[in-house]
């Protein structure tokens, strides 16, 4: 790859500064410090989280008594565990796991990397698809490449733009009518010639060495790995406040969650925006299911088959996040529906004896916590404004220092990865302020609506990512 500022190739990708050079990614370096086996780390994180949860319950006895006097003991326990004890346990587990996490080094590779097929499902992406394909070309992937763009019955100029592109490795499938992302990807899978299949969204931009780092991580992970998720970051964060807030969610929350899940041998979502899969396994499980959250259902199918799913934190792709509040809400409703779909299809994962099962149970508790937050904590905040501290009050302020510590750890870890990749975290203080204080006020009620939609609506269609 030439010495260029790759992200500057598109004015819409200039969210981060990238000074690049060289012809191949620098292998990930092992972190210094004492090595602990993964199972020991898991046990330490569980022990710390249980201690934290026990201490929180002890400190909340007065709060519990006050709520019991107003709502009754049963409802008081439901509220307490939904807004304090369970979230506190999860946050303690995340914090301790992040502190113990050490990314393993890449295994040395001689010669070219294995051939890969890249599937890009595009629906009305006329404004973006050329830049997406261009970003693939600039990767100069050191191995055989097959790129299949599936034009899923677009009604805009997507088809004409694709027909004007001229790359020796590019194949275009024009579907006569819109079939949905899952079916479009499964149609593309029929034409894949290589053992590894990568998916990339049609409005995304691959950062330097993204493909190399993704495949290298796949090859370096344990032998039973059959998928690896890449790191998805916000491309259009300068658009407005809505995208500025989401920049922190992708940079902090989503990346940290995938990192921890990968540590314990099972990332729960190899997102369709950017992931690599074993082609034979994709075909074995029937490709992408026709569902609202096709990527989470697919990932759970891989986990249920006994395989591992990893995470490549240094394989970066920038994607366009929803630019309006309505689009954002619809996106998160779709993600919540996908979670319900995954449980419908793969509930036996709850009883798999493996470390990653704890995260399946966490997902089972998310609807409960979101409902309690929406219908108990938010009304409690309103009551607290009028001096009625039945639910929210001075006790709830104790979570703020803990949240600050966790965010600090996430920022330090992610910033280190950015430095290694030649990226610079830009100052987005306003976005972080709103992300820290108000994100949940919108996110969790939106998730509740998504859960309900899955049980009252049978519509399966394209939507925001």
Secondary structure as UniProt FT lines:
FT   HELIX           6..9
FT   HELIX           11..13
FT   TURN            14..15
FT   STRAND          17..18
FT   HELIX           38..59
FT   HELIX           61..71
FT   HELIX           73..80
FT   HELIX           81..85
FT   HELIX           86..100
FT   STRAND          116..122
FT   TURN            126..128
FT   HELIX           129..139
FT   STRAND          145..152
FT   HELIX           158..164
FT   TURN            168..169
FT   STRAND          170..175
FT   HELIX           181..189
FT   TURN            190..191
FT   STRAND          196..200
FT   TURN            202..203
FT   STRAND          204..206
FT   TURN            208..209
FT   HELIX           210..220
FT   TURN            223..224
FT   STRAND          225..234
FT   TURN            237..238
FT   HELIX           241..248
FT   HELIX           249..254
FT   HELIX           255..263
FT   TURN            264..265
FT   TURN            272..273
FT   STRAND          274..278
FT   HELIX           279..284
FT   TURN            285..286
FT   TURN            292..293
FT   HELIX           294..304
FT   TURN            305..306
FT   STRAND          308..319
FT   HELIX           325..346
FT   HELIX           347..351
FT   TURN            355..356
FT   HELIX           357..372
FT   HELIX           373..377
FT   HELIX           378..385
FT   TURN            386..387
FT   HELIX           394..398
FT   HELIX           399..420
FT   TURN            421..422
FT   STRAND          423..424
FT   HELIX           429..456
//
